[in-house]
Amino acid sequence: MPGLCRALYIAWTQGEIAQAQQIAAVAARVTAVLHRESDPAPVKYALSAMDLVLPRVRLPLVELKRETRAEIDAVLGRACEKYPGYLIEKLARRDQNTAQPLNHGRPQRKFAVVS
């Protein structure tokens, strides 16, 4: 949401209060739906919907309920429709056309037990 927050700040500082309130309402809806279930599962799911990370969580965390996933998809869809390009900005300008999973291409660490 960095771009959305920046748009909110710019609208507010330029005196466009109604626009700032509309953006704040969108940010509040996104934030509310991301807190429906325990963190970080909703955030991971939202980031995976934007092709930034994988949605899987490890124990003791559990996968999201179907209803929560649907709510996240709906809220993000409406936010992206209303403010295209404002939710996620280009990550480090890696690829200007598509977002890549953050762990894409990273080698898996291997640990050894040392006695």
N, C-alpha and C positions, 0 to 999 in steps of 0.2 A: 503494500500500500504506500510505498514512498512517494510515488507520483501523485496519488490521490491526496496525500497530506500536503504536498507542495502546492497542488492546485487550491486546496483549502486555504492555505496560508496566503497565497497570492491574491485570491479573491477577497479575503478579509482585509489585507493591507491596502488593497485598491478601493476599499469601500463598497465592494459588491456583496453586501451582507446577505441578500437573498440567495445568491449563488453559493456563498460560503455555507449557509445553512443547509442547502440541498446536498452539497458534498459531504457535510458533517453527518447528515442523515444516512447517506449511503455507507460511509465509514462505520457508523454505529451499527447498521444492519449486518455488515460483514463481521464486525467484532463480536456481536451477539451470537451469531450462528457458529462462530469458531469456539465459543465457550459452552456449547450445548452438552458436550461430553468432556471427559478429562483430557488435558493436554498431554502430549503433543499430537495425538492422533488426528484431531480435526485440522490442525495446521498442516500436518503432513499430507492429509488428503487434499486440502485446498492447493497446496504447492504441487501435488502430483497432477491435479486437474489442469495446471498450467505447464505441465511437462518439465518441472524443475527437479523433482525428487521422486523416488518410488514411494507408494503409499503404505508399504508394509510397516508394521510395528512389531517389536519384540516383546516377549513376556517380561514383566507381568502386565503390560498394556494389552488391550484387546482392540480388535477392529471396530470401526464405527458401525452403528446401526444403519440400516438401509434408509430410514427416514432422515437421519442426520446427513448422510451423503447427498440425498436428494435436495435437502434444504441448502447445503453448501453450494451444490451445482446451480440451484435456482438463483441464489443471492449473487454469486459470482457472475453468472450469466447476465443478470440485470445490470450489475455494476459495469461489466465490460461493454454492454450495449450502450449504456448512458455515457460512460467515460472511457472510450476505447484507448488503450495504451497507458492508462493511469494506474492500474493495479501493480504491475510489475514492469520496471524499466529494464533496459538491456543490462544483463549481468556482465560487467567488466568488458563489454563490447566484444565478447568472444565470437559470437556469430550474429550478424545483423539481421538475419532472416528467421532463425528459429532458436528457441531456448533448448539447451541441452540439460539432461539430468546432472545435478551437481557432482555426483559420484562417477559420472561417465568417464571411463578410461583410467581411473585411479587403480593402481595395483592393490590387491588385498594384502594387508599386513599379516605377517606370519610371526607368531610368538613362539619362543622356545622356553621350556622350563629349565632353569639353571639351578643346580644344587651345589 
